[in-house]
């Protein structure tokens, strides 16, 4: 590991023999396989930057091969890592405000998420990141839903009495408020827990629902659609000092590649939700849909549980929460 770490600016700059041209290599870390949408976003950026011919190479380290998933933000902020794709809520221990990027009911669908990305709320989050020497290159949210062994889950009262796994602390708080019993575990453990009767229901991402074959264990699936509760902000970030140390041409190539990848990320995120619903339906699972009224009921419950806890625990928490809720 130590051979990859550098002090100061993160970009590894290599001078040419002539001493005039300069090439830079940026190291990008993430936790997923090369078939995952988030790797594809990173690869798209790397390929487009390479095609721009500006002497900038992005070397991708997938599958936690450079840093562990939850250990990426600190080296990124310290200039020991150049770029990373990661759920920003992983860094909530350093910046509690980041908990708002995985909060039930703040984002209702992907088009709403796209508006959230360019709102005063996100500007405030980016200002916090800038204080850590971190900059957003590609915005992106991924969505998730609910599934249960014996019933459909679309409204708070559907959770009463169920043993469930939730994706994130804020969701655990909200679902406990709905009368569920919470079992904390990794998404990779859900299949066996449902098979053995430990779990009655699960809340996780669309991609995890499919990749862990949960359609084999449930009778009803509520995918993300026009209304959904679970949205997780998972951007491609770059160390700000590393970015600032690039040439203007390299910076332009990087930002242009990021804009193209962001549009792709949004469309593919929508597609993941639709594809997951089809996989479950094709396997005989009933597909349920959340209504606007049911979404509002969940948000009202979140106000009393997860939102309340966030405000109590976070400096300027109420101001940040109000900014997020103001995005229509």
N, C-alpha and C positions, 0 to 999 in steps of 0.2 A: 504493500500500500504506500509506504513512504516514498518510493521512487516516483510516484505521480504527484506528490505534493510540492507546491512552490510557495514561497513567501512573496508578499507584495502583489503586483498586478498578476492576474491569473493567466493571461494569454501567453503562450509560449511563442516567442518571436524568434525567427530564424533569418539571419541576414544572408543574402546571396553572395557569391564569390566576388561579384563586382562591387558589392557594398552599397548599391543604390536601391535595388528592389528589396522589399521585405515581405516575407510570408509569415502567416500566423496560423497556429493550430489551437483550436478550442476543444476542450474535453467536455463531453456531455454525458451525464449519468442519468439512468432511470432504473426502475425496478421490474419492468415487464419484459415479456418475450418479444422476439422480433416480429411476431404475427399480430401484436396488439396495436390498436389504433394509435396509442400514444407514441409507440416506437415509429409508426408510419409517419406521424407528424414530424418527429425529430429527423427522420431520414429524408423527408421532403425538403426540410430546411437545409440539411447538409448537401443534398444533391443540387438544389437551386443555387446555393452559394458557390459550390464547385463549378457549376456551369457558367457563373457570372465572370469567371476568370480574373478574380481580384486577389489571388494569392492568399486565400483563406480556406483552411480545411477544418471541418468539424468531425472529430473522432467520437463515435458513439460507444458507450459502455452500457449495454443492456443487462437485465436480469441481476441487478445488484452486484455486478462484477467489479465496480470501482468503490462504491459506498453502499451501505445498507439503506433500505428505503427511507427510514425515519431519521437517518443521520446525514442527509444531503444538504439541508438548508444552512447549517452552521458553516461547513467548509465553503459553500457557495458565497455566503456573506463575507467570509474572511479572505476570499481570493485564492483558496486552495482548490477550488473547482470552478470551471468556467460557466457551465450551463447545466440545467437539470429540468426534467419534467417530473413534477411531483404534486400530489394533493397539498395545497397550501395549509390546510388544517393540521397536517403533520407538524408544522412549526408553531402551533398554538401555544406550546410550552414556552417558547421564546416571546411570542407576540399573541396575547390572548384575543386580540381583535380578529385574528384569523379564524377563530371558531365560527364567525359569521359566514365563512365560505363553505360550511357544511352545517346548515341550520334548517330545520323543517319549515316548509311553507314560505321561505323567502323568495324562491324561484318556482314558478308554476309550470313553465314549459321552456323549450329551447329558444324560441324567439324572445321570450322574456329574459332568458339568460344572456342573450346577445345584447339586449338593451342594458342589462345590468353591467356588462363589461365596459360600457362607455357612459357611465353615470357618475355623478358626484360621489356616490358610495365607493365605486371602484377607484376613483381618483384618491380618495382618502386612504384606501388600502395600499395603493401604489406609493403614496407618500410615506407610509410606514415602511414599506419595502425599501424605498430609496434610502431611508435612514440606516438600513442594514446593508447598503451598497448592492442592492438587488433590483433588477429591472425586468419588467414583463416583455417578452418578445412575442408570445402567442397566447391569447386568452382562450380558455376552453372550459366548459362544464360538461360532465357526463351525468346521466340520470339513472334512476333505479326505481324499483317498485316493491310490491308485497306479494307474498304467496303463502298459502296455508294448506294443511293436509285435508281438512274437512269442511272448509267454508271459504267464501270470498271476503276479502278485506277491502273496503272502500271508505269506511267512516269510522270515527273513534270507537263507537260502541261495539264494533266488530272485534275489537282486540280484547274485550273483557274476559278474564279467566284464561287467556292463552299464554303458554310458555313460548317466548319469542326471542329471536336474535335480531338486534338492531345494528345498523351501520353508523356508528358514531355516538358519542356521549349525549349530544343534544337529542338525538332520536330516542335513546334509552330513556331520557327524562320525560319526553312527551308520551311515549308508549306506556311507561309506568303510570303516568297520569290518566291514561285511558283504561287502566285496570289490568294491564298485562304484567306477567312476571318475566323479568329479563335474564337471559342467559348470555353472558359475554363469551364470544369465541371468534376465531378467524373464519372468514367465509369458506375456506377450504375444509372446515370441520362440520359445516352445516349438513351436508348430505348424510353422513353417518349419524348425526344427532337426530335428524328427522326419521331416518330409517329405524333407529332404536327407540323412538318415542320420547326422546329428551326434549325435542322441539315440536311445537304445533304450527309455528309460523316463522317467517323470515322476512327481513327487509334488507336488500342488498342491491348492487348495481345490475343493470341489464346484462352486461357482459358476464358477470359472475353467475347469474341465473343460468345462462347457457353453458358456460365453460365447466361448471360443476354439475351439470345434468340434473338440476333440481326438478325438472319436469317429470322425473321418474318417481318423485316423492310427494308431489302436491296434487290437489284436485282443482285448485283455482289460482289463477295468476292475475294480478293487477299491474300491468306494465305502465311505464311512463307514457302518457299521451298528451292530450290537450291540457290535462291537469295532472300534476305529480308532486309529491312531497320531497323526494330525495334528489337533490342536485348537489354535486360536489365539484368545486372549482379546482381544476388540475392544469395549470398553465405550464408553458415552457418559459423558464426564467434564465436570465443571463447575469453574470456578475457585472455590475455597472462600471467599475473601473476597467475591467477587461474590454467592455464595449467601447468605453471612451478612449481607450488606448489604440483602437483600430484606426485605419485610415478612413477618410470620408467615403471613399469608394467601397471599402469593406463594410462600413456601417450601413450604407445604402443597400448593398446586396443582402445583408442580414435582415434589415427591416422589410425589404421587398419580399424576401423569402418567407418571413414570418407572416406577413399579411396574406399571402397566398395559402399558406398552411392553415391559418386561422379559419378561412372560408371552408377549406376541406374538412377541418376538425368539426365544425358546426354541422355540416351535412352528414358526415359519417356518424356523429353522435345521434342524430335523429334516426339514421338508418339502423343503428344498433338496437334502439328501442323497438322499432317495427320488426326487425328480424327476430328479436327474442320472442315477441308475441306470436309470430308465425311458427317458430320452433315449438313453443308450448302447445299451440292449437293443433299442430300436426301430430303431436304426441297425445292428443285426447284430453288436454287440460282445458277447463273452462276459462275463458278470458273475461275479466270484469273491467269496467270503466269507471273512473272517478268523475263525479260531476262537480260543477262550480260550487254548489251548496256544500257538498261533502268536503271539498278543499277548504272552504271558509270555516267549516267546523273544526278541521284539523288545526288551522291557523289560530283559531280562538283558543284551542287547547294548548298550543305551543306558547301563546302569549302568557298563559298561567304557569307554564312549566319551564321549558327550555329558554324562552326569551327572558323570563324573570331571573333565572339563574345566571344567564350571560350578563345581564345588566349589573347584577350584584357583584360579579367577579371581575368585571372589566373596566378599567379607566376609560371614561368617555363612552361607555357601552351604550347608554341610551341614545346618545347622539348618532353613533354609528348605526344602531338598529333602526332608528327613524329614517336615516338616509337610505338604507336598504329597502325598507318598507315603502318609501316614497316612489320607487321606480315602478311605473305602471307597465 
